[in-house]
Amino acid sequence: MTDEVLISRDGNIGRIRLNRPKAIHALTPAMCEAIIAALLNWRSDGSIAAVTIDHAEGRGFCAGGDIALIANSAKSDCVEAEHFFFTEYRMNHLLFVYEKPIMAFIDGITMGGGVGISLPARYRVATERTLFAMPETGIGLFPDVGGGWFLPRLPGRIGAWLATTGGRIDGADCKAIGIATHYIPSEILKDVKTKIIADPAAVESLLNNAGTSPPPSKLEGLRADIDRLFAYDRYEDILAALKADGSEWAEKQLSVLATKSPQTIKVALRQLATGANLADFTDNMRMEYRLACHVIRRPDFIEGVRAVIVDKDNSPKWVPSTPEAVTDALVDSLFSALPADKEWSPLPELTPALGA
């Protein structure tokens, strides 16, 4: 176990509190393993009625996964990185099929891995401090941890816009598009959690009563442009639509997209188009694990981490450097199956729930 995630029981509530404040609670393999162990334990414990996930101290809910670990592993044999993805995706799947209600309090920065541990929850509480994003295309990765399932199921083409641009949205936006089920002021979260612990059977009514109307969603005002200009699964078609539009907003999107890995934007668009047609979250996670194993072996991931996180020069040299040079054959190869003994699988304890 690890003190980077605090596991406790408070009355009939199982509590998971991320506790790595200096890294904005970015997930490590040990944290994922601790969360899995707790959830499996509580799954068969009749005294646990519901589970809460939040963060203990510091700003942000969860900024993602341990990118340094993944990048260092990708520079060598990729074994640690693959273990991390395998374990993290098992955790994501467990959260998705979990029989007991889970509440995720996405108070503050919620990106990457933080999205993966909150979107599967039955109740997702945003606040005025929520900052939500899937910024992976900026480091040559892709919107994983279930992004292939959740993003295409958002209204219109918001998922495609979030996945390709790494666009950041706030708590009001999250509530407007269904990422959050509730919007509650951060100043009363402690009181709300205390009431939930006292009366777990009343979780939904307590959240409903505490919820307030968020400010107007800025994202809602962009919906028509997003749905029209990001209407395509082919990257070149999105770029052509933005160029033809010529508005200030369209020009800004072009500037943002120009900083992203062309390879991983094409991967993300294919991922979302594929995920939209899957009937089983298990199949989505298997697809994403294949992608993870292939993508970390491509040059864009290590280069993206160098440019954005290590050197911070924000001048990555992508290979291939243009969308046109990213061939269908290359993208196909990144979706290809792994050897049978390397494929991702859910936790063995969940075998009866595979169809969930």
Order of alpha helices (4+ residues) and beta strands (2+ residues): beta-beta-alpha-beta-alpha-alpha-beta-beta-alpha-beta-beta-alpha-alpha-beta-alpha-beta-alpha-alpha-alpha-alpha-alpha-alpha-alpha-alpha-alpha
